[in-house]
C-alpha cells in the first residue's frame, strides 16, 4: 500500500505535496521515482530560485532540500521557506554532511538531516517521520499536555534540564539513547514530552522551549542520526 495514504486528508483525499530541491538530475530523478511510488505528489526544483518560485505558486507539505546548490545557499532557502511557510516540514540532504552543518540546519527548523549517499528506506523513513510530525503539530492540544502556565513552565524547565544534562553527563546520554523515555523517570515531564525528547522531535521541543544552543542540539542530532542509520 502506498505510504501516502496514511497522510491523505480532506474530502478529495489529496496526498502530501513534496518539493525536491536538488541540482543533481540523478538524485532528483531517483527521489521523484521513490516518493512517487509511495503515492506522494512530487515536484522538482534544480536551483534555489526555482524552489522559491515554486513556493510562491503552491503550498507544499514537505521540502526535501539539498544544502549545496549552484546558485544559492541551501540553508538560506530553508530559512526563507520556514519564515513564509512555517507549517512546511523540511528534510535536509547533503553529500558534505558534518555535525556543524546538521546543527545549523536544525536550528532553522529542519526536521531531519540525511547524509548522502542514502538508500530508499532511509529517505522514505525520514519523509514519513517529517509528515507525522507535521500532522501532530496540527492536532488540538491533548489532555495529557500541561494545562496551566505554571505546569508549562515546569515542563519547559525540565526539558531544558534534560538537554543540558546530555551535554554534560555521558552516562545519562547513553542511558537516554539506549532506554529512551525510561531514562527520564526522575523529571516532571508528560508522556508526550518524554517521547519527544527520546525520539529527537526537534519541532516539538522548539515549540516548548524556543531556540536551542549547539550543545543542547547535539543529542537531538545524534538521536536522529541513529534513526537514519
Backbone as CSV, one residue per row, in Angstrom:
resi,resn,N_x,N_y,N_z,CA_x,CA_y,CA_z,C_x,C_y,C_z
1,UNK,0.842,-1.194,0.000,0.000,0.000,0.000,0.877,1.244,0.000
2,UNK,0.620,2.186,-0.895,1.423,3.413,-0.905,1.380,4.117,0.438
3,UNK,2.552,4.556,0.911,2.654,5.180,2.220,1.847,6.467,2.309
4,UNK,1.667,7.162,1.199,0.994,8.458,1.211,-0.431,8.380,1.740
5,UNK,-1.058,7.222,1.665,-2.449,7.106,2.122,-2.583,7.442,3.598
6,UNK,-1.542,7.176,4.359,-1.577,7.485,5.798,-1.795,8.965,6.046
7,UNK,-1.350,9.807,5.117,-1.359,11.248,5.342,-2.398,11.987,4.499
8,UNK,-3.201,11.273,3.738,-4.185,11.928,2.887,-5.306,12.503,3.738
9,UNK,-5.658,13.752,3.453,-6.682,14.442,4.228,-7.665,15.128,3.292
10,UNK,-8.794,15.537,3.858,-9.787,16.273,3.078,-10.705,15.338,2.307
11,UNK,-11.761,15.913,1.750,-12.753,15.120,1.045,-12.182,14.459,-0.204
12,UNK,-11.246,15.123,-0.872,-10.676,14.548,-2.092,-9.455,13.676,-1.826
13,UNK,-9.122,13.479,-0.540,-8.025,12.593,-0.147,-6.739,12.933,-0.891
14,UNK,-6.376,14.195,-0.867,-5.187,14.658,-1.564,-3.923,14.162,-0.866
15,UNK,-2.983,13.569,-1.596,-1.733,13.117,-0.967,-0.837,14.299,-0.643
16,UNK,0.083,14.158,0.291,1.025,15.229,0.598,1.807,15.655,-0.644
17,UNK,2.051,16.963,-0.723,2.769,17.559,-1.858,4.200,17.849,-1.419
18,UNK,5.165,17.272,-2.108,6.578,17.384,-1.732,7.357,18.097,-2.834
19,UNK,8.191,19.040,-2.443,9.120,19.666,-3.380,10.519,19.144,-3.104
20,UNK,11.166,18.611,-4.131,12.544,18.149,-4.029,13.447,19.210,-4.660
21,UNK,14.302,19.827,-3.853,15.245,20.848,-4.322,16.618,20.192,-4.432
22,UNK,16.993,19.819,-5.642,18.204,19.045,-5.869,18.733,19.315,-7.278
23,UNK,20.012,19.695,-7.382,20.573,20.037,-8.694,21.137,18.835,-9.445
24,UNK,21.388,17.722,-8.751,21.883,16.521,-9.414,20.690,15.790,-10.039
25,UNK,20.617,15.707,-11.376,19.438,15.095,-12.003,19.242,13.628,-11.632
26,UNK,20.322,12.914,-11.376,20.190,11.504,-10.992,19.551,11.359,-9.619
27,UNK,20.014,12.182,-8.673,19.438,12.138,-7.321,17.990,12.618,-7.353
28,UNK,17.747,13.721,-8.072,16.397,14.269,-8.150,15.437,13.265,-8.777
29,UNK,15.869,12.645,-9.869,15.020,11.661,-10.521,14.765,10.450,-9.648
30,UNK,15.794,10.027,-8.921,15.625,8.903,-8.015,14.631,9.204,-6.904
31,UNK,14.738,10.398,-6.324,13.800,10.788,-5.269,12.379,10.910,-5.815
32,UNK,12.259,11.463,-7.013,10.934,11.586,-7.625,10.301,10.213,-7.821
33,UNK,11.099,9.256,-8.277,10.580,7.906,-8.505,10.205,7.220,-7.189
34,UNK,11.097,7.301,-6.196,10.851,6.638,-4.906,9.608,7.203,-4.231
35,UNK,9.536,8.524,-4.141,8.410,9.147,-3.443,7.125,9.034,-4.252
36,UNK,7.254,9.044,-5.580,6.080,8.843,-6.419,5.490,7.455,-6.226
37,UNK,6.336,6.450,-6.110,5.870,5.081,-5.866,5.152,4.964,-4.520
38,UNK,5.542,5.807,-3.576,4.887,5.808,-2.264,3.556,6.553,-2.289
39,UNK,3.220,7.151,-3.416,1.937,7.825,-3.558,1.953,9.309,-3.320
40,UNK,3.137,9.892,-3.097,3.224,11.328,-2.859,3.215,12.097,-4.187
41,UNK,2.734,13.318,-4.143,2.829,14.219,-5.288,4.172,14.932,-5.190
42,UNK,4.982,14.852,-6.233,6.354,15.343,-6.169,6.630,16.344,-7.287
43,UNK,7.194,17.500,-6.919,7.700,18.478,-7.873,9.206,18.590,-7.678
44,UNK,9.904,19.009,-8.728,11.354,19.157,-8.672,11.766,20.597,-8.919
45,UNK,12.840,21.015,-8.233,13.448,22.334,-8.458,14.950,22.135,-8.419
46,UNK,15.640,22.487,-9.513,17.080,22.220,-9.581,17.933,23.354,-9.025
47,UNK,17.309,24.489,-8.696,18.035,25.610,-8.097,17.229,26.184,-6.942
48,UNK,17.894,26.997,-6.131,17.209,27.648,-5.034,16.152,28.622,-5.503
49,UNK,16.449,29.362,-6.543,15.483,30.340,-7.061,14.221,29.659,-7.591
50,UNK,14.400,28.543,-8.272,13.232,27.811,-8.753,12.408,27.261,-7.587
51,UNK,13.081,26.864,-6.516,12.363,26.370,-5.338,11.523,27.478,-4.711
52,UNK,12.100,28.665,-4.581,11.347,29.784,-4.007,10.173,30.177,-4.898
53,UNK,10.380,30.130,-6.209,9.274,30.416,-7.127,8.160,29.386,-6.974
54,UNK,8.536,28.120,-6.787,7.542,27.065,-6.603,6.719,27.305,-5.345
55,UNK,7.372,27.773,-4.278,6.643,28.053,-3.040,5.714,29.254,-3.183
56,UNK,6.026,30.150,-4.083,5.125,31.279,-4.305,3.872,30.852,-5.067
57,UNK,3.978,29.745,-5.787,2.839,29.285,-6.595,2.012,28.215,-5.890
58,UNK,2.652,27.415,-5.043,1.971,26.258,-4.460,2.215,26.167,-2.961
59,UNK,1.362,25.375,-2.317,1.565,25.031,-0.913,2.170,23.631,-0.874
60,UNK,3.299,23.499,-0.215,3.948,22.201,-0.092,3.911,21.737,1.365
61,UNK,3.682,20.459,1.536,3.697,19.879,2.881,5.120,19.603,3.354
62,UNK,6.018,19.346,2.396,7.382,18.953,2.748,8.357,19.442,1.684
63,UNK,9.504,19.931,2.150,10.620,20.279,1.270,11.780,19.339,1.565
64,UNK,12.258,18.641,0.537,13.492,17.854,0.641,14.571,18.704,-0.020
65,UNK,15.497,19.221,0.784,16.388,20.277,0.321,17.850,19.875,0.351
66,UNK,18.493,19.881,-0.827,19.941,19.733,-0.877,20.560,21.023,-0.325
67,UNK,21.587,20.888,0.480,22.199,22.059,1.102,23.108,22.811,0.129
68,UNK,23.779,22.081,-0.744,24.722,22.710,-1.670,24.083,22.825,-3.048
69,UNK,23.834,24.064,-3.497,23.169,24.341,-4.763,24.063,25.212,-5.642
70,UNK,23.821,25.240,-6.960,24.676,26.026,-7.845,24.467,27.528,-7.746
71,UNK,23.298,27.971,-7.242,23.008,29.404,-7.273,22.849,30.052,-5.906
72,UNK,22.414,29.305,-4.891,22.137,29.883,-3.583,22.513,28.891,-2.487
73,UNK,22.700,29.416,-1.287,22.962,28.575,-0.112,21.669,27.863,0.271
74,UNK,21.723,26.531,0.341,20.527,25.777,0.693,19.959,26.151,2.048
75,UNK,20.823,26.493,3.002,20.337,26.902,4.320,19.530,28.199,4.235
76,UNK,19.935,29.098,3.342,19.193,30.346,3.174,17.813,30.064,2.579
77,UNK,17.732,29.118,1.667,16.436,28.742,1.106,15.536,28.190,2.212
78,UNK,16.110,27.320,3.032,15.333,26.741,4.129,14.837,27.833,5.070
79,UNK,15.698,28.798,5.379,15.303,29.889,6.271,14.115,30.648,5.694
80,UNK,14.171,30.972,4.415,13.082,31.714,3.790,11.796,30.898,3.740
81,UNK,11.928,29.604,3.468,10.743,28.743,3.420,10.080,28.653,4.786
82,UNK,10.870,28.471,5.848,10.295,28.350,7.184,9.679,29.665,7.652
83,UNK,10.208,30.782,7.194,9.628,32.074,7.554,8.286,32.299,6.865
84,UNK,8.210,31.934,5.590,6.987,32.180,4.828,5.958,31.065,4.972
85,UNK,6.422,29.847,5.262,5.525,28.700,5.359,5.967,27.807,6.526
86,UNK,5.792,28.278,7.767,6.311,27.547,8.934,5.716,26.159,9.104
87,UNK,4.536,25.916,8.525,3.919,24.599,8.662,4.560,23.558,7.739
88,UNK,5.351,24.013,6.769,6.036,23.080,5.867,7.211,22.428,6.586
89,UNK,7.244,21.102,6.576,8.371,20.392,7.160,9.525,20.361,6.161
90,UNK,10.744,20.218,6.669,11.932,20.216,5.812,12.846,19.055,6.187
91,UNK,13.320,18.364,5.178,14.387,17.377,5.338,15.583,17.881,4.543
92,UNK,16.724,18.016,5.197,17.940,18.456,4.525,18.751,17.237,4.110
93,UNK,19.332,17.301,2.907,20.207,16.234,2.441,21.513,16.867,1.971
94,UNK,22.610,16.153,2.134,23.892,16.716,1.723,24.946,15.631,1.578
95,UNK,25.787,15.800,0.550,26.930,14.922,0.390,28.146,15.421,1.145
96,UNK,28.003,16.559,1.832,29.097,17.165,2.588,28.672,17.303,4.047
97,UNK,28.075,16.254,4.577,27.474,16.306,5.906,28.526,16.409,7.004
98,UNK,28.320,17.352,7.898,29.108,17.479,9.122,28.148,17.738,10.267
99,UNK,28.607,17.490,11.470,27.760,17.759,12.634,27.397,19.233,12.711
100,UNK,28.353,20.102,12.431,28.094,21.539,12.480,27.024,21.938,11.475
101,UNK,27.100,21.394,10.266,26.105,21.710,9.243,24.730,21.204,9.654
102,UNK,24.680,20.011,10.217,23.402,19.447,10.654,22.784,20.291,11.761
103,UNK,23.600,20.741,12.701,23.090,21.585,13.788,22.561,22.899,13.241
104,UNK,23.288,23.512,12.309,22.821,24.763,11.706,21.478,24.555,11.015
105,UNK,21.339,23.433,10.330,20.077,23.156,9.640,18.940,22.968,10.628
106,UNK,19.194,22.252,11.709,18.146,22.007,12.692,17.726,23.286,13.399
107,UNK,18.652,24.193,13.584,18.305,25.467,14.226,17.356,26.286,13.354
108,UNK,17.341,25.982,12.061,16.416,26.665,11.151,15.046,25.994,11.130
109,UNK,14.918,24.868,11.799,13.633,24.179,11.838,13.562,22.919,11.012
110,UNK,14.711,22.444,10.509,14.735,21.207,9.739,14.358,20.030,10.637
111,UNK,13.500,19.166,10.139,13.071,18.022,10.942,14.119,16.917,10.963
112,UNK,14.786,16.703,9.833,15.765,15.618,9.756,16.877,16.015,8.801
113,UNK,18.048,15.423,9.016,19.225,15.678,8.179,19.736,14.324,7.715
114,UNK,19.711,14.088,6.391,20.060,12.781,5.837,21.314,12.923,4.977
115,UNK,22.429,12.346,5.407,23.658,12.434,4.606,23.562,11.593,3.329
116,UNK,24.197,12.069,2.281,24.343,11.268,1.062,25.611,10.423,1.192
117,UNK,25.625,9.251,0.577,24.509,8.616,-0.137,23.538,7.958,0.837
118,UNK,22.280,7.936,0.490,21.274,7.287,1.320,20.541,6.258,0.466
119,UNK,19.864,5.350,1.129,19.087,4.359,0.384,17.602,4.688,0.453
120,UNK,16.823,3.906,-0.253,15.376,4.166,-0.345,14.711,4.120,1.029
121,UNK,15.078,3.146,1.845,14.460,3.008,3.158,14.743,4.223,4.034
122,UNK,15.949,4.730,3.970,16.320,5.878,4.804,15.529,7.131,4.432
123,UNK,15.399,7.403,3.135,14.695,8.625,2.746,13.192,8.494,2.980
124,UNK,12.629,7.318,2.737,11.202,7.126,2.987,10.902,7.243,4.480
125,UNK,11.786,6.678,5.316,11.610,6.785,6.760,11.668,8.248,7.211
126,UNK,12.614,9.013,6.650,12.728,10.423,7.018,11.492,11.207,6.594
127,UNK,10.999,10.931,5.392,9.805,11.620,4.895,8.593,11.300,5.758
128,UNK,8.406,10.034,6.083,7.269,9.651,6.916,7.348,10.292,8.297
129,UNK,8.561,10.332,8.865,8.729,10.953,10.175,8.396,12.437,10.151
130,UNK,8.822,13.122,9.109,8.544,14.559,8.995,7.056,14.821,8.821
131,UNK,6.398,14.020,8.017,4.964,14.223,7.788,4.139,13.868,9.019
132,UNK,4.593,12.887,9.776,3.888,12.578,11.032,4.044,13.717,12.028
133,UNK,5.236,14.323,12.068,5.443,15.475,12.952,4.540,16.627,12.532
134,UNK,4.394,16.831,11.230,3.515,17.897,10.730,2.071,17.640,11.132
135,UNK,1.657,16.382,11.059,0.292,16.036,11.431,0.066,16.228,12.929
136,UNK,1.044,15.826,13.736,0.913,16.022,15.188,0.803,17.497,15.543
137,UNK,1.568,18.323,14.845,1.558,19.759,15.137,0.201,20.382,14.836
138,UNK,-0.538,19.775,13.904,-1.840,20.328,13.524,-2.967,19.862,14.430
139,UNK,-2.709,18.855,15.276,-3.754,18.330,16.147,-4.033,19.280,17.310
140,UNK,-5.270,19.276,17.834,-5.570,20.074,19.033,-4.728,19.600,20.206
141,UNK,-4.536,20.468,21.182,-3.749,20.113,22.361,-4.364,18.909,23.060
142,UNK,-3.561,17.929,23.364,-4.052,16.729,24.034,-4.269,16.997,25.504
143,UNK,-5.167,16.211,26.100,-5.483,16.423,27.516,-4.284,16.167,28.405
144,UNK,-3.360,15.321,27.934,-2.210,14.988,28.764,-1.186,16.114,28.829
145,UNK,-1.310,17.122,27.961,-0.345,18.204,27.966,-0.611,19.154,29.139
146,UNK,0.392,19.851,29.597,0.192,20.792,30.708,-0.892,21.809,30.386
147,UNK,-1.794,22.062,31.344,-2.931,22.937,31.074,-2.737,24.337,31.632
148,UNK,-1.928,24.508,32.625,-1.745,25.826,33.219,-0.380,26.382,32.861
149,UNK,-0.241,27.680,32.997,1.031,28.327,32.699,2.136,27.799,33.612
150,UNK,1.787,27.558,34.871,2.776,27.034,35.816,3.252,25.652,35.389
151,UNK,2.315,24.803,34.967,2.685,23.467,34.518,3.561,23.529,33.267
152,UNK,3.215,24.429,32.358,4.015,24.581,31.137,5.432,25.043,31.466
153,UNK,5.552,25.953,32.411,6.875,26.453,32.792,7.708,25.350,33.449
154,UNK,7.071,24.557,34.320,7.777,23.451,34.965,8.293,22.471,33.921
155,UNK,7.431,22.145,32.955,7.852,21.201,31.923,8.948,21.801,31.037
156,UNK,8.823,23.068,30.687,9.853,23.724,29.876,11.207,23.650,30.570
157,UNK,11.229,23.957,31.854,12.487,23.902,32.612,13.037,22.476,32.679
158,UNK,12.133,21.504,32.770,12.570,20.113,32.820,13.186,19.690,31.488
159,UNK,12.583,20.100,30.372,13.131,19.775,29.051,14.522,20.390,28.892
160,UNK,14.664,21.646,29.296,15.964,22.315,29.211,16.991,21.601,30.085
161,UNK,16.580,21.192,31.291,17.492,20.492,32.198,17.974,19.181,31.580
162,UNK,17.070,18.462,30.924,17.450,17.204,30.286,18.462,17.448,29.176
163,UNK,18.191,18.424,28.320,19.096,18.700,27.199,20.452,19.187,27.692
164,UNK,20.449,20.006,28.727,21.728,20.451,29.296,22.511,19.276,29.868
165,UNK,21.804,18.364,30.494,22.477,17.209,31.095,23.088,16.308,30.034
166,UNK,22.431,16.215,28.864,23.003,15.379,27.799,24.359,15.913,27.341
167,UNK,24.565,17.218,27.484,25.832,17.822,27.073,26.914,17.688,28.142
168,UNK,26.524,17.289,29.347,27.468,17.269,30.463,27.701,15.877,31.052
169,UNK,26.743,14.980,30.859,26.765,13.682,31.535,26.718,12.575,30.486
170,UNK,27.856,11.983,30.164,27.931,10.971,29.119,27.123,9.726,29.478
171,UNK,27.115,9.351,30.752,26.350,8.177,31.165,24.843,8.403,30.937
172,UNK,24.390,9.620,31.249,22.977,9.949,31.026,22.665,9.936,29.531
173,UNK,23.569,10.487,28.736,23.423,10.482,27.272,23.205,9.047,26.775
174,UNK,24.062,8.129,27.228,23.962,6.737,26.787,22.666,6.094,27.255
175,UNK,22.284,6.390,28.507,21.046,5.844,29.054,19.854,6.299,28.226
176,UNK,19.841,7.571,27.861,18.741,8.123,27.081,18.721,7.537,25.669
177,UNK,19.895,7.369,25.081,19.986,6.756,23.755,19.480,5.318,23.764
178,UNK,19.846,4.569,24.799,19.538,3.142,24.846,18.140,2.850,25.369
179,UNK,17.689,3.616,26.362,16.451,3.287,27.052,15.312,4.261,26.808
180,UNK,15.578,5.328,26.052,14.520,6.260,25.703,13.876,6.913,26.907
181,UNK,12.553,6.974,26.897,11.818,7.692,27.940,11.993,7.094,29.332
182,UNK,12.434,5.840,29.414,12.667,5.232,30.728,13.767,5.966,31.492
183,UNK,14.674,6.633,30.770,15.757,7.374,31.414,15.287,8.706,31.984
184,UNK,14.021,9.061,31.743,13.513,10.375,32.145,12.529,10.300,33.301
185,UNK,12.502,9.179,33.990,11.512,8.992,35.059,11.650,10.010,36.184
186,UNK,12.843,10.539,36.400,13.026,11.473,37.509,12.640,12.905,37.196
187,UNK,12.152,13.151,35.979,11.831,14.518,35.557,10.325,14.721,35.461
188,UNK,9.886,15.958,35.743,8.468,16.301,35.665,8.110,16.577,34.209
189,UNK,7.830,15.496,33.496,7.545,15.576,32.068,6.316,14.734,31.745
190,UNK,5.479,15.228,30.833,4.349,14.443,30.361,4.868,13.304,29.488
191,UNK,4.021,12.318,29.236,4.413,11.217,28.356,4.778,11.747,26.973
192,UNK,4.045,12.755,26.531,4.319,13.356,25.224,5.716,13.975,25.200
193,UNK,6.078,14.675,26.275,7.390,15.315,26.350,8.499,14.270,26.375
194,UNK,8.298,13.205,27.142,9.309,12.143,27.201,9.512,11.512,25.827
195,UNK,8.403,11.277,25.128,8.502,10.665,23.807,9.212,11.600,22.828
196,UNK,8.933,12.893,22.925,9.554,13.858,22.018,11.061,13.940,22.240
197,UNK,11.476,13.961,23.494,12.911,14.019,23.799,13.596,12.737,23.360
198,UNK,12.998,11.603,23.708,13.618,10.313,23.399,13.750,10.081,21.900
199,UNK,12.809,10.609,21.114,12.831,10.403,19.664,13.575,11.512,18.920
200,UNK,13.940,12.594,19.643,14.617,13.704,18.991,13.687,14.557,18.162
201,UNK,12.441,14.737,18.627,11.455,15.527,17.884,11.758,17.011,18.073
202,UNK,12.602,17.538,17.195,13.073,18.907,17.340,11.948,19.920,17.226
203,UNK,10.996,19.669,16.343,9.886,20.607,16.159,9.103,20.777,17.459
204,UNK,8.775,19.656,18.104,8.015,19.727,19.360,8.840,20.437,20.430
205,UNK,10.119,20.066,20.551,10.966,20.652,21.591,11.110,22.157,21.385
206,UNK,11.323,22.573,20.148,11.488,24.004,19.893,10.212,24.776,20.231
207,UNK,9.071,24.177,19.977,7.811,24.852,20.302,7.614,24.999,21.803
208,UNK,8.193,24.102,22.563,8.033,24.159,24.016,9.042,25.094,24.680
209,UNK,10.276,25.112,24.188,11.330,25.848,24.904,11.992,26.948,24.076
210,UNK,11.686,27.050,22.775,12.323,28.078,21.953,13.621,27.579,21.337
211,UNK,14.469,28.495,20.945,15.717,28.137,20.285,16.663,27.407,21.245
212,UNK,17.453,26.516,20.684,18.377,25.717,21.471,19.815,26.086,21.158
213,UNK,20.691,25.831,22.117,22.112,26.067,21.901,22.701,24.887,21.124
214,UNK,23.905,25.078,20.617,24.571,23.995,19.896,24.762,22.776,20.789
215,UNK,25.105,22.998,22.051,25.331,21.873,22.968,24.033,21.105,23.202
216,UNK,22.918,21.812,23.320,21.636,21.147,23.517,21.208,20.382,22.270
217,UNK,21.570,20.887,21.106,21.181,20.258,19.850,21.969,18.984,19.550
218,UNK,23.122,18.831,20.162,23.976,17.707,19.831,23.279,16.365,20.078
219,UNK,22.594,16.227,21.227,21.909,14.958,21.491,20.825,14.704,20.450
220,UNK,20.054,15.743,20.128,18.954,15.569,19.176,19.491,15.136,17.823
221,UNK,20.571,15.774,17.380,21.144,15.395,16.089,21.623,13.949,16.108
222,UNK,22.322,13.557,17.152,22.828,12.187,17.228,21.681,11.185,17.303
223,UNK,20.598,11.566,17.972,19.427,10.672,18.059,18.831,10.474,16.677
224,UNK,18.673,11.548,15.915,18.128,11.438,14.576,19.069,10.700,13.649
225,UNK,20.357,10.904,13.848,21.362,10.220,13.033,21.273,8.715,13.275
226,UNK,21.068,8.312,14.522,20.934,6.905,14.849,19.705,6.307,14.173
227,UNK,18.597,7.085,14.124,17.381,6.607,13.462,17.616,6.414,11.982
228,UNK,18.386,7.360,11.382,18.606,7.286,9.935,19.392,6.056,9.540
229,UNK,20.336,5.656,10.403,21.187,4.520,10.066,20.700,3.241,10.697
